[in-house]
């Protein structure tokens, strides 16, 4: 059992999702800013401002989530290692499955 039921693969997947969300919202915010500064940008300001606020909220939420999740991942890794001293963590899983036929 991990923190917030995130298993070994849950942290990287969630972190990747937050990073992609941050990058997409930052890119959209930049495109929106370029459009707003262009020659026809003044006419669309009524729709650009609310969408820009939503993008800023998503960027702040993603950045906060990245920081919090990174800290939780480190704490969970340290906490898990302390209480699982008997288990040996293997890079490629069970050794019987990874051995070649001539080694068995």
Secondary structure, DSSP 8 states (H G I E B T S, - for coil): --GGG--TTHHHHHHHHHHHHHHHHHHHHHHHHHHHHSTTGGGGHHHHHHHHHHHHHHHHHHHHHHHHHHHHHHHHHHHHHHH-SSS---TTS-HHHHS-GGG-
